[in-house]
Amino acid sequence: TTVDCRGSADIVWRFIGIRYSLDRNADHLLAFLSRLSTAGLVLGVALLIVVLSVMNGFDREMRERILSLVPHITIIPWSNTEDWQELASTAQRQPGVAAVAPYIELQAMLAKGRSMEPALIYGVDAEMEKGASGLARFVDLDALKAGGEYPAIILGRALADNLGVDVGDKVNVVLPASPESSQNVRFQRVEVTQLLNSGTEIDQRLVLLDLYAARSLAPAESIGLRITVHDVFAARAIAWELRNTLGFHYRFSDWSSKLGNLYHAIQMSRNLVVIMLLAVVAVAVFNIVSTLVMVVHEKEGDIAILRSQGAAPSQIIKTFLLYGAVIGLIGVAIGGALGALAASWITEMVAALEAALGMQFLHSDVYPISYLPSDLRWADWWLVCGVSYAICLLATLYPAWRASRVQPAEVLSYR
């Protein structure tokens, strides 16, 4: 039976292209290579979506968690005689400033028995700090007022674990002695009233203390201001504007001076990982090219018959483009679905794996956070799937062009 390609050309090339791509009775080697190339495409697309979601998760946690806990801008007077209330009132009027709170920062050591750990003590006003930072999301700052015989402190969970202390325990704060003192160090006994468990590197060193209790420990220290801004990426510009408004009697700094390199490293890592995983997708696409070239070679007889029946080279090209398009669509669709599913559950899956193995993959003393975050963004999902599918379509052009160059007379003369 012959097929009149001239009468129903569009139907014919669509039918043949889909039949080739879904033919289960094809040569075993070709079927295996086709499944292998499709599996490689599935793996590449899924991995790219998952890794992008994890890097987006780190970016989100950096902006919403870590940067909500550290000061966006700090202002510290050179002299401890400055009136911080008047300074706060002036800073609050600056455009872009969301909240202002006073603080004192002290470098100290915490001692419990034979254990000793370095610590960064922040003396804060509990009420003002609630509006100026995200600390209230993780601890009750009113616990700083709950001390009895000894001043109350809030301790980072990781720091507490290193010291071996818990809520209700007493620890010693070791501070340098004042210049007029004959001693080298001085001690202050404090009571742990809460533990801060933010899941970030801040838990390794942070100690919260009431503002005036901290001032009594270090009378010579100036009370500075921590300023929270609406747009964290405008912090440096706002700091310069505050410097011009307040003058040069203060030390100014913004979060980018301490954490800027970390943020840029996350962005650079994201770009590098995307490039490497796109290479995985490209390898899978090259496998599709080799598979299609072999299919063209195997189907030369069919192509010759179609050409002898009147099929135009453009119809042959469309047939094999459709073949590659179906393979690419199957691979991208399955990979996109698996990638979205894995990205949505990877945080829980890693946590379950850590619990099963009894170990922690991420530690806040090495990484910014102690868990694996994920943020699946559908714009990235569509971009990955769209670009991968476009690469697949481009990859089918060469095999389709080769198929259209088959000469019926040469092929049929040997059959």
N, C-alpha and C positions, 0 to 999 in steps of 0.2 A: 504494500500500500504506500502510495506517495502522498506527500503533503504539499499543497499549493501555497508556498510561502508568499507569493505575490498577492493572493486574495485575502489573507488574514495575517499579515506580517507581524503586527503588534502582538496579537495573541500568541503566535508561534514562538517568538523569541522570549516572551515572558514565561510561557509554559516550559520551554526547554531549560531556561536559566534556573527556574525553581526546581525542576525535576533533577537537574545535575546536582544542585546543592543539597537536596534531600534524599538522593538515591542511596539506599542502603545496600544495594547489590553491586556497588562499584567495586573496583579492584581493592583488595584488602590493604595493600600498602597505601594507596591513595586515601582510603577511608581512615586509616590510622593517622596519616599525616594531617588530614583535614581536622580530625578531632584534636590532635596534638596542638596544631596552630590555634584552634579555637580556645583550647584550655589555656594556652599561653596568653592569649588576649584577655580572657576572663581574669586570670591571675594578675596581669599588669594593671588592668582597670581597677580591680578591687583594691589592690595594694595602694594605688595612687590615691584613691578616695579615702582610704583609712588613714594613710600618712598625712594627707592634707588636713583631715579632720583633727588629728592629734596635734599638728602644728598650730592649727586654728585654736585648739583648746588651750595650748600654752600661751598663745597670744591673748586670748580672752582672760585667762587666769592672771596673766601679768597685769592687764589693764584693770580688771574688776576686783581682784583679790589683793595682789601684792601692792599695787599702787594705791589701794584704798587704805592700806595699813601704814604706809610710810608717808612722811610729809611731802607734799608736792613742792612747797617752797618753805624754807626756813629763814627766819630773820633773828639774828642774835646781836644785841647791843655790845659794843666794845666795853662799855662801862656797866657795872651792875647797879648803878643808881638810876637808870632809866625807868620811867613809869610805863610798864607794859600795857596797862589799860588804855592809856592815851595812844600808844603805838598801835594797839589792836583796833581802836576806833578809826584811826587814819587808814590802816590797811584794809579794813572792811569796806571802805567806800571806793576802793579801786575797782574799776570794771573788770569782770572776769573772776573776781574772788567770790567763792561760795561760802566759806566759813573760816574763822580764825580761832585758835586756842593757844593758851600759854603752855610752855613746857620747860623743863630743865633736863639736860642730858648729862649723865655721869658715867664715866668708865670705872668699873669696879670689878671685884672678884667676889664670888659667892662660895662660902665654905660650909660644909656639913660633914662633921667628923673628919676623916682623912681625904674626903673628896673636895676638890676645888675647881671651879669653872669660871672663865671670864664672862662678864655680863655687861649689857648696855642698859643702864637704868634710865627710864623716862619718868620724870615727875610730871604728872598731868592733873588738870582740874577735871574731875569726873563728868560734871554736867556739860562743860564746854567741849570736852573731848568727844562726847556722843554725837555732836553735830559736825565735828571736823574730821572724823576718821571712821573707818569701818570696824574698829575694835569692838564696838557694841554688838556686832553680829556674832561674835565668838565668845565674849565674856560679859558678865555683869559688872560694869565699872563701879557701881555703888559698893562692890566688895572692898574697894580701897578705903572705905570709911568704917569697915567692920572690925578693924583691929582692936584688941583689948590692951593688954599690958605692953605689947610691942606693935610698932607700925605694921600695917597690912601691906602685902605685896601680891601682885598677880604675876605668876611665873609661866614662861613658855613651857609647853609640855615636854619638848625634847630636852630642854635645859634641866627640867625637873627630873626626867629619867636619868640623865647623866649624873645628877647629884644624888639620886636615890631618895627623893623627897616626894611628899604628897600634900594634899590640902590639910591644914592644921599643924604641919611641922614647922619648926623654927630653924632658921638658917642665919648665918652671920654674913653681913655685908662688909667687905674689906675695902677701905678707901685710903688714898694717900692722905697723910696728915697735912694740916694747914701749915703755911710757912713759919708761923710764929710758935708752932708746937715743937717740943724737943723729941717727940716720937716720930718714927718713920711712917707708920700706918695707924689707922684707927678702926675700931669695929663698931658695928651697929647690929643688934639682934632684931630680926623681923619675923613676922609670921606669914606663912603662905595661906591665902584665903581662897584663891581660885587658880586654875591652870588654863592657859591660853593654848588652844589647839586649832590653829588656823591652817595646818597642813603645808606651811611655807617655811622657808629658811629663817624667818623671823623667830620661830619657836626655839631656835638654837641659842639665842642670846638675850632676848627681850625680857626685861623686868619692869613692871609698872608699879609706880609708887605715887602716893598723893603729892601734889605739887609742893605744899608747904612743908611736908615731911622731908622731901628731897632738898628743899631750900635750907632746912635746919642741918642737914648732913653736909652741905657745901655752901655756907653763907657767901663765899666769894664768887660763886657762879652767877652769871646773869640769867634772868628769865627771858627766854626767847619766845618766838611765835612760830607755830606751824600753821601754814596757810593751805587750805584746800581750794582748788580752782575748778571751774566747770569743765574746762577742756585741758586734760593733762598734757597734751602736746603743745599747748600754748604757755606752759609753766615758765619756760625760760624767758619768753617775751614779757610776760607779766612781771617776772622778777626784775627785769631791767627797768620797766616802768615804775615799779615800787622804789627801786634804787634812785631814780631821778626825782621821785616825789619826796622820799624820806631823807635823802642825802647820803653821805658816805660815812656816817657814824655807826654803821651796822654791817655785819657780815651776812651776805646773801648766798644762798645755794638752792638748787632745785634738784628734783629726783633724777634727772638725766645725768648729773655728775657722778652719781653712785650706781644707778641701775641702767643708764643709757646703753652701755656696752652690752649688757645682758639682753636688752630688748632688741638691739640691732643684730645680735648673734642669733636670736630666735628667728628673725626675719630672713637672715642670710641662710640659716640651716634649712628653712622652709623652701627657699628657692633652689638650693643645691639638691635637696631630696627630690623635688619635683623633676628636676632635670634628669637625675639618675633613674627615676621610675619611668619617665617618658622613654628612656632608652630601653627599658624592659618591654614597653608597649611596642616600640619600633622593632625589636627583635621578633616579637610575636607577629607583627605585620609582615616582616620579611619571610617568615615561615608560610604565611598565607600566599605570598607571591610565589614561592617555590612550589607550593601545592598547586596553585593555579597553572603554573607553567607545565607541571607534570600532567594535569588534567587536559590541558590543550594538546599535549603530545599524545595522550591516550585517545582523545576524541577527534583526532585528525580525520579519521574516516567519516565520522558523523558530520564534521564541518564540511568536508568535501561534498558529501551527498546534499547537504543543505545548499551549498553554493551552486551545485549543478541543477538544483531545483529552482534556482532563481533568487536565493537569499543574497541580499546586498552585504558588502563588508560592514556597513554601519549596523546592520541587524546582528551580525556575529559579535561585534563589539558590545552591543547592548546585552546580548545573551550572557557573555562572560562577566560583564560589569554587574549584572543582576546576581550572578553566581557569587561573586565576591561580596556584593552588598548584603546578601542573605547571611553568609558566614560571619561577616563583620557585625551585622545586627544581632545575631544570636550571641556572639561573644561579648559585645558591649552591653547588651541587655542583661545577661546573666551576671557579668562582672559588676555592672552598676548596682544591681539588686543586692548581690552579696556584699559589695563594698558599703552600701548604705546600712545594711543590717549589722555588719561588723562594727562600723563606726558608731552606731547608736548604742552598742552594748560593750564596746571594748573596755571602758572604765570598769564596769561590773565584772567582766570576764577576767581582767588582770587582777582585780581585787580577790576574786574567787581563787585564781591560780596561786596568788601569794599566800592566801589562807591555807590552801591545800599543801603547798610546799613548805610552809612555815618560814618564809623568808620575804623580805621586802626588796623589790627591784629598784625603787627610787628612794633615796634618802635626802632629806632636806638639808643635810650638811654638805651635800655634793650638788644637788639639783635645786632649782628654785622652789619646787613643790615636791611633796612626798607621795604623789599619786599620779596616774596617767590620765590626763584630761582629754576630752573629745568634744568637738563642736562641729557637727555636720551642717555645712552651709550648702543649701540647694543650688545656689549660683555656681559654686565650685563643682558640684555634682554634674550639673548640666554642661559646664565647660569641659570637664574631663571626658564625659561620654561623647560630647559633640566633637571635640578635637580627635579623640581616638577613632571615632567612626569616619571622620573626614580623612584621616590618614589611611584607614582601610580602603576607602573608595579610591584614593590616589594610587594606592598600591596595586589595584586591579587594572589600572590603565595599560601597563606594559603587557601583561598576559593577554588582555583582551585585544590589544593591537596585534600581537603575534598571531592570535587565532584568526584575525581578519586577513592575515597575509598568507594563510594556507592556500596553496595552488591545487585545485581539484584534480587536474590532469596528472600531476606528479604523484599525488597520494593514491588515486584510484588505479594508476598503472601498475602499482605493486600489490594490489589486492585481488 
